[in-house]
Amino acid sequence: MTTQNGKVEPSWVRTRIKICGLTREADVDAAVAAGADAIGFVLYAKSPRHVAVQRAAELARRLPPFVAPVLLFVNEEAQKISAACAQVPGAVLQFHGDESPQACWAASEQGQRPYLRAARIPLGEAGRAFDLVKFAQDYSQAQGLLLDAQVDGYGGGGHAFNWSLLPPNVNAHLVLSGGLSAANVIDGILQLRPRCTTLAVDISSGVEVPGQKGIKDPEKIRQFVAAVRQADHHINNLR
């Protein structure tokens, strides 16, 4: 199926799901059971959801085939990234700091390891000034761009940016993040899916136990996944 903007669409849309910031075996198992496609481990020491590389490796070993571990870095040294990847084979890298295109490419060993690059979108009307099309061109070697809200420090802090301000057509695989929950993810998917090559979603604080960063609520995970599938069903019924 070819759309008006020339993109070739698959016959069936399925939004892929990443649950990020996991620290416990029970939460990894709950995310897998709910149908997550990827599990994120934060290797940024200043994050409240930080886990050591050895701990990430332990948790990643619980993952079944076709569920990908993702290692999140913020301005990390290439040597430490390489060492982490040696302990978590098959991991996707996620760069969430100020990494240049050249730094991302080098840390991925010239594309041998797939990676995501986070785009930090300013909150409110300021988001209109963020040039996502140019960002996608600059980071064209990335497997996808993760869209998060820009707040103090690194990470979206559970805030959602204004999705409606994004460009109407971005030639990239996008991952929507920042302030997502079961209550708003359907709207986010419906708004962004027509604007990009493919769309995935990434959630952390929206599936946590209140006041306990890094501790996930299995029922919230199930509700979030169900909401994503509801959005997919809606999109596919309109095709």
Contacts in CASP RR format, 6 or more apart in sequence:
PFRMAT RR
TARGET T0000
AUTHOR 0000-0000-0000
METHOD contacts of the structure
MODEL  1
MTTQNGKVEPSWVRTRIKICGLTREADVDAAVAAGADAIGFVLYAKSPRH
VAVQRAAELARRLPPFVAPVLLFVNEEAQKISAACAQVPGAVLQFHGDES
PQACWAASEQGQRPYLRAARIPLGEAGRAFDLVKFAQDYSQAQGLLLDAQ
VDGYGGGGHAFNWSLLPPNVNAHLVLSGGLSAANVIDGILQLRPRCTTLA
VDISSGVEVPGQKGIKDPEKIRQFVAAVRQADHHINNLR
1 8 0 8 1.000
1 9 0 8 1.000
1 10 0 8 1.000
1 11 0 8 1.000
1 239 0 8 1.000
2 8 0 8 1.000
2 9 0 8 1.000
3 9 0 8 1.000
3 194 0 8 1.000
5 169 0 8 1.000
7 197 0 8 1.000
9 239 0 8 1.000
11 239 0 8 1.000
12 236 0 8 1.000
13 193 0 8 1.000
13 232 0 8 1.000
13 235 0 8 1.000
13 236 0 8 1.000
13 239 0 8 1.000
14 232 0 8 1.000
15 189 0 8 1.000
15 193 0 8 1.000
15 199 0 8 1.000
15 200 0 8 1.000
15 201 0 8 1.000
15 228 0 8 1.000
15 231 0 8 1.000
15 232 0 8 1.000
16 37 0 8 1.000
16 38 0 8 1.000
16 198 0 8 1.000
16 200 0 8 1.000
16 201 0 8 1.000
17 35 0 8 1.000
17 36 0 8 1.000
17 37 0 8 1.000
17 38 0 8 1.000
17 200 0 8 1.000
17 201 0 8 1.000
17 202 0 8 1.000
17 203 0 8 1.000
17 224 0 8 1.000
17 225 0 8 1.000
17 228 0 8 1.000
18 36 0 8 1.000
18 37 0 8 1.000
18 38 0 8 1.000
18 39 0 8 1.000
18 40 0 8 1.000
18 70 0 8 1.000
18 175 0 8 1.000
18 200 0 8 1.000
18 201 0 8 1.000
18 202 0 8 1.000
18 203 0 8 1.000
19 27 0 8 1.000
19 31 0 8 1.000
19 36 0 8 1.000
19 38 0 8 1.000
19 39 0 8 1.000
19 40 0 8 1.000
19 202 0 8 1.000
19 203 0 8 1.000
19 204 0 8 1.000
19 207 0 8 1.000
19 216 0 8 1.000
19 221 0 8 1.000
20 39 0 8 1.000
20 40 0 8 1.000
20 42 0 8 1.000
20 49 0 8 1.000
20 70 0 8 1.000
20 72 0 8 1.000
20 177 0 8 1.000
20 202 0 8 1.000
20 203 0 8 1.000
20 204 0 8 1.000
21 40 0 8 1.000
21 41 0 8 1.000
21 42 0 8 1.000
21 49 0 8 1.000
21 51 0 8 1.000
21 72 0 8 1.000
21 204 0 8 1.000
21 214 0 8 1.000
22 28 0 8 1.000
22 31 0 8 1.000
22 39 0 8 1.000
22 40 0 8 1.000
22 41 0 8 1.000
22 49 0 8 1.000
22 59 0 8 1.000
22 214 0 8 1.000
22 216 0 8 1.000
23 49 0 8 1.000
23 51 0 8 1.000
23 55 0 8 1.000
23 59 0 8 1.000
23 214 0 8 1.000
23 215 0 8 1.000
24 59 0 8 1.000
24 214 0 8 1.000
24 215 0 8 1.000
24 216 0 8 1.000
25 59 0 8 1.000
25 62 0 8 1.000
26 218 0 8 1.000
27 214 0 8 1.000
27 215 0 8 1.000
27 216 0 8 1.000
27 218 0 8 1.000
27 221 0 8 1.000
28 39 0 8 1.000
28 59 0 8 1.000
28 62 0 8 1.000
28 63 0 8 1.000
29 62 0 8 1.000
30 216 0 8 1.000
30 218 0 8 1.000
30 221 0 8 1.000
30 222 0 8 1.000
31 39 0 8 1.000
31 216 0 8 1.000
31 221 0 8 1.000
32 39 0 8 1.000
32 62 0 8 1.000
32 63 0 8 1.000
32 64 0 8 1.000
32 67 0 8 1.000
33 218 0 8 1.000
34 218 0 8 1.000
34 221 0 8 1.000
34 222 0 8 1.000
34 224 0 8 1.000
34 225 0 8 1.000
35 225 0 8 1.000
36 67 0 8 1.000
36 221 0 8 1.000
36 225 0 8 1.000
37 66 0 8 1.000
37 67 0 8 1.000
37 68 0 8 1.000
37 200 0 8 1.000
38 67 0 8 1.000
38 68 0 8 1.000
38 69 0 8 1.000
38 70 0 8 1.000
38 92 0 8 1.000
39 59 0 8 1.000
39 60 0 8 1.000
39 63 0 8 1.000
39 67 0 8 1.000
39 68 0 8 1.000
39 69 0 8 1.000
39 70 0 8 1.000
40 69 0 8 1.000
40 70 0 8 1.000
40 71 0 8 1.000
40 72 0 8 1.000
40 94 0 8 1.000
41 51 0 8 1.000
41 55 0 8 1.000
41 56 0 8 1.000
41 59 0 8 1.000
41 60 0 8 1.000
41 69 0 8 1.000
41 70 0 8 1.000
41 71 0 8 1.000
41 72 0 8 1.000
41 88 0 8 1.000
42 49 0 8 1.000
42 50 0 8 1.000
42 51 0 8 1.000
42 72 0 8 1.000
43 50 0 8 1.000
43 51 0 8 1.000
43 52 0 8 1.000
43 53 0 8 1.000
43 56 0 8 1.000
43 71 0 8 1.000
43 72 0 8 1.000
43 73 0 8 1.000
43 76 0 8 1.000
43 84 0 8 1.000
44 50 0 8 1.000
44 72 0 8 1.000
44 73 0 8 1.000
44 74 0 8 1.000
44 76 0 8 1.000
44 96 0 8 1.000
44 154 0 8 1.000
46 74 0 8 1.000
46 154 0 8 1.000
47 74 0 8 1.000
47 154 0 8 1.000
47 155 0 8 1.000
48 213 0 8 1.000
48 214 0 8 1.000
49 204 0 8 1.000
49 213 0 8 1.000
49 214 0 8 1.000
51 59 0 8 1.000
53 83 0 8 1.000
53 84 0 8 1.000
53 87 0 8 1.000
53 88 0 8 1.000
54 87 0 8 1.000
56 69 0 8 1.000
56 71 0 8 1.000
56 84 0 8 1.000
56 87 0 8 1.000
56 88 0 8 1.000
57 87 0 8 1.000
57 88 0 8 1.000
60 69 0 8 1.000
60 88 0 8 1.000
60 91 0 8 1.000
63 69 0 8 1.000
68 90 0 8 1.000
68 91 0 8 1.000
68 92 0 8 1.000
69 88 0 8 1.000
69 90 0 8 1.000
69 91 0 8 1.000
69 92 0 8 1.000
70 91 0 8 1.000
70 92 0 8 1.000
70 93 0 8 1.000
70 94 0 8 1.000
70 116 0 8 1.000
71 81 0 8 1.000
71 84 0 8 1.000
71 85 0 8 1.000
71 88 0 8 1.000
71 91 0 8 1.000
71 92 0 8 1.000
71 93 0 8 1.000
71 94 0 8 1.000
72 94 0 8 1.000
72 96 0 8 1.000
73 81 0 8 1.000
73 84 0 8 1.000
73 93 0 8 1.000
73 94 0 8 1.000
73 95 0 8 1.000
73 96 0 8 1.000
73 97 0 8 1.000
73 107 0 8 1.000
74 95 0 8 1.000
74 96 0 8 1.000
74 97 0 8 1.000
74 154 0 8 1.000
75 97 0 8 1.000
75 98 0 8 1.000
75 99 0 8 1.000
76 107 0 8 1.000
78 103 0 8 1.000
78 106 0 8 1.000
78 107 0 8 1.000
81 93 0 8 1.000
81 107 0 8 1.000
82 107 0 8 1.000
82 109 0 8 1.000
84 91 0 8 1.000
85 91 0 8 1.000
85 93 0 8 1.000
85 113 0 8 1.000
90 113 0 8 1.000
91 113 0 8 1.000
92 113 0 8 1.000
92 114 0 8 1.000
92 115 0 8 1.000
92 116 0 8 1.000
92 143 0 8 1.000
93 104 0 8 1.000
93 107 0 8 1.000
93 108 0 8 1.000
93 113 0 8 1.000
93 114 0 8 1.000
93 115 0 8 1.000
93 116 0 8 1.000
94 115 0 8 1.000
94 116 0 8 1.000
94 117 0 8 1.000
94 118 0 8 1.000
94 146 0 8 1.000
95 103 0 8 1.000
95 104 0 8 1.000
95 107 0 8 1.000
95 115 0 8 1.000
95 116 0 8 1.000
95 117 0 8 1.000
95 118 0 8 1.000
96 118 0 8 1.000
96 146 0 8 1.000
96 148 0 8 1.000
96 154 0 8 1.000
96 155 0 8 1.000
97 118 0 8 1.000
97 154 0 8 1.000
99 107 0 8 1.000
99 117 0 8 1.000
101 138 0 8 1.000
101 139 0 8 1.000
101 141 0 8 1.000
104 115 0 8 1.000
104 117 0 8 1.000
104 139 0 8 1.000
104 141 0 8 1.000
104 142 0 8 1.000
105 111 0 8 1.000
105 141 0 8 1.000
107 113 0 8 1.000
107 115 0 8 1.000
108 114 0 8 1.000
108 115 0 8 1.000
108 141 0 8 1.000
111 141 0 8 1.000
114 143 0 8 1.000
115 142 0 8 1.000
115 143 0 8 1.000
116 142 0 8 1.000
116 143 0 8 1.000
116 144 0 8 1.000
116 145 0 8 1.000
116 146 0 8 1.000
116 175 0 8 1.000
117 139 0 8 1.000
117 142 0 8 1.000
117 144 0 8 1.000
117 145 0 8 1.000
117 146 0 8 1.000
118 145 0 8 1.000
118 146 0 8 1.000
118 147 0 8 1.000
118 148 0 8 1.000
118 155 0 8 1.000
118 177 0 8 1.000
119 130 0 8 1.000
119 132 0 8 1.000
119 135 0 8 1.000
119 145 0 8 1.000
119 146 0 8 1.000
119 147 0 8 1.000
119 148 0 8 1.000
120 148 0 8 1.000
120 149 0 8 1.000
120 150 0 8 1.000
120 155 0 8 1.000
120 156 0 8 1.000
121 127 0 8 1.000
121 130 0 8 1.000
121 132 0 8 1.000
121 147 0 8 1.000
121 148 0 8 1.000
121 149 0 8 1.000
121 150 0 8 1.000
121 161 0 8 1.000
121 166 0 8 1.000
122 129 0 8 1.000
122 130 0 8 1.000
122 149 0 8 1.000
122 150 0 8 1.000
122 161 0 8 1.000
123 149 0 8 1.000
123 150 0 8 1.000
123 151 0 8 1.000
123 159 0 8 1.000
123 161 0 8 1.000
123 162 0 8 1.000
124 161 0 8 1.000
124 162 0 8 1.000
124 165 0 8 1.000
125 162 0 8 1.000
125 165 0 8 1.000
127 161 0 8 1.000
127 162 0 8 1.000
127 165 0 8 1.000
128 165 0 8 1.000
132 145 0 8 1.000
132 147 0 8 1.000
132 166 0 8 1.000
132 167 0 8 1.000
132 170 0 8 1.000
133 167 0 8 1.000
133 170 0 8 1.000
133 171 0 8 1.000
135 145 0 8 1.000
136 145 0 8 1.000
136 170 0 8 1.000
136 171 0 8 1.000
136 172 0 8 1.000
139 145 0 8 1.000
140 172 0 8 1.000
142 172 0 8 1.000
143 173 0 8 1.000
144 172 0 8 1.000
144 173 0 8 1.000
144 174 0 8 1.000
144 175 0 8 1.000
145 170 0 8 1.000
145 172 0 8 1.000
145 173 0 8 1.000
145 174 0 8 1.000
145 175 0 8 1.000
146 174 0 8 1.000
146 175 0 8 1.000
146 177 0 8 1.000
146 202 0 8 1.000
147 161 0 8 1.000
147 166 0 8 1.000
147 174 0 8 1.000
147 175 0 8 1.000
147 176 0 8 1.000
147 177 0 8 1.000
147 178 0 8 1.000
148 155 0 8 1.000
148 156 0 8 1.000
148 161 0 8 1.000
148 177 0 8 1.000
148 178 0 8 1.000
149 155 0 8 1.000
149 156 0 8 1.000
149 157 0 8 1.000
149 158 0 8 1.000
149 159 0 8 1.000
149 160 0 8 1.000
149 161 0 8 1.000
149 178 0 8 1.000
149 179 0 8 1.000
150 156 0 8 1.000
150 161 0 8 1.000
151 157 0 8 1.000
151 159 0 8 1.000
156 177 0 8 1.000
156 178 0 8 1.000
156 179 0 8 1.000
157 178 0 8 1.000
157 179 0 8 1.000
157 205 0 8 1.000
158 178 0 8 1.000
158 179 0 8 1.000
158 204 0 8 1.000
158 205 0 8 1.000
158 206 0 8 1.000
159 178 0 8 1.000
159 179 0 8 1.000
160 178 0 8 1.000
160 179 0 8 1.000
160 180 0 8 1.000
160 184 0 8 1.000
161 178 0 8 1.000
163 176 0 8 1.000
163 187 0 8 1.000
163 188 0 8 1.000
163 191 0 8 1.000
163 192 0 8 1.000
164 191 0 8 1.000
166 192 0 8 1.000
166 195 0 8 1.000
167 195 0 8 1.000
168 194 0 8 1.000
168 195 0 8 1.000
169 195 0 8 1.000
169 196 0 8 1.000
170 195 0 8 1.000
170 196 0 8 1.000
170 197 0 8 1.000
171 196 0 8 1.000
171 197 0 8 1.000
172 196 0 8 1.000
172 197 0 8 1.000
173 196 0 8 1.000
173 197 0 8 1.000
173 198 0 8 1.000
173 199 0 8 1.000
173 200 0 8 1.000
174 192 0 8 1.000
174 195 0 8 1.000
174 196 0 8 1.000
174 197 0 8 1.000
174 198 0 8 1.000
174 199 0 8 1.000
174 200 0 8 1.000
175 199 0 8 1.000
175 200 0 8 1.000
175 201 0 8 1.000
175 202 0 8 1.000
176 185 0 8 1.000
176 188 0 8 1.000
176 189 0 8 1.000
176 192 0 8 1.000
176 199 0 8 1.000
176 200 0 8 1.000
176 201 0 8 1.000
176 202 0 8 1.000
177 201 0 8 1.000
177 202 0 8 1.000
177 203 0 8 1.000
177 204 0 8 1.000
178 202 0 8 1.000
178 203 0 8 1.000
179 203 0 8 1.000
179 205 0 8 1.000
179 206 0 8 1.000
180 188 0 8 1.000
180 201 0 8 1.000
180 202 0 8 1.000
180 203 0 8 1.000
180 206 0 8 1.000
180 224 0 8 1.000
181 203 0 8 1.000
181 206 0 8 1.000
181 207 0 8 1.000
181 220 0 8 1.000
181 224 0 8 1.000
182 220 0 8 1.000
182 223 0 8 1.000
182 224 0 8 1.000
182 226 0 8 1.000
182 227 0 8 1.000
183 227 0 8 1.000
185 201 0 8 1.000
185 203 0 8 1.000
185 224 0 8 1.000
185 227 0 8 1.000
185 228 0 8 1.000
185 231 0 8 1.000
186 227 0 8 1.000
186 228 0 8 1.000
186 230 0 8 1.000
186 231 0 8 1.000
186 234 0 8 1.000
188 231 0 8 1.000
189 199 0 8 1.000
189 201 0 8 1.000
189 228 0 8 1.000
189 231 0 8 1.000
189 232 0 8 1.000
189 235 0 8 1.000
190 231 0 8 1.000
190 234 0 8 1.000
190 235 0 8 1.000
192 199 0 8 1.000
193 199 0 8 1.000
193 235 0 8 1.000
201 228 0 8 1.000
203 224 0 8 1.000
204 214 0 8 1.000
205 213 0 8 1.000
206 220 0 8 1.000
206 224 0 8 1.000
207 216 0 8 1.000
207 217 0 8 1.000
207 220 0 8 1.000
207 221 0 8 1.000
207 224 0 8 1.000
208 214 0 8 1.000
208 215 0 8 1.000
208 216 0 8 1.000
208 217 0 8 1.000
208 220 0 8 1.000
209 215 0 8 1.000
209 216 0 8 1.000
209 217 0 8 1.000
END
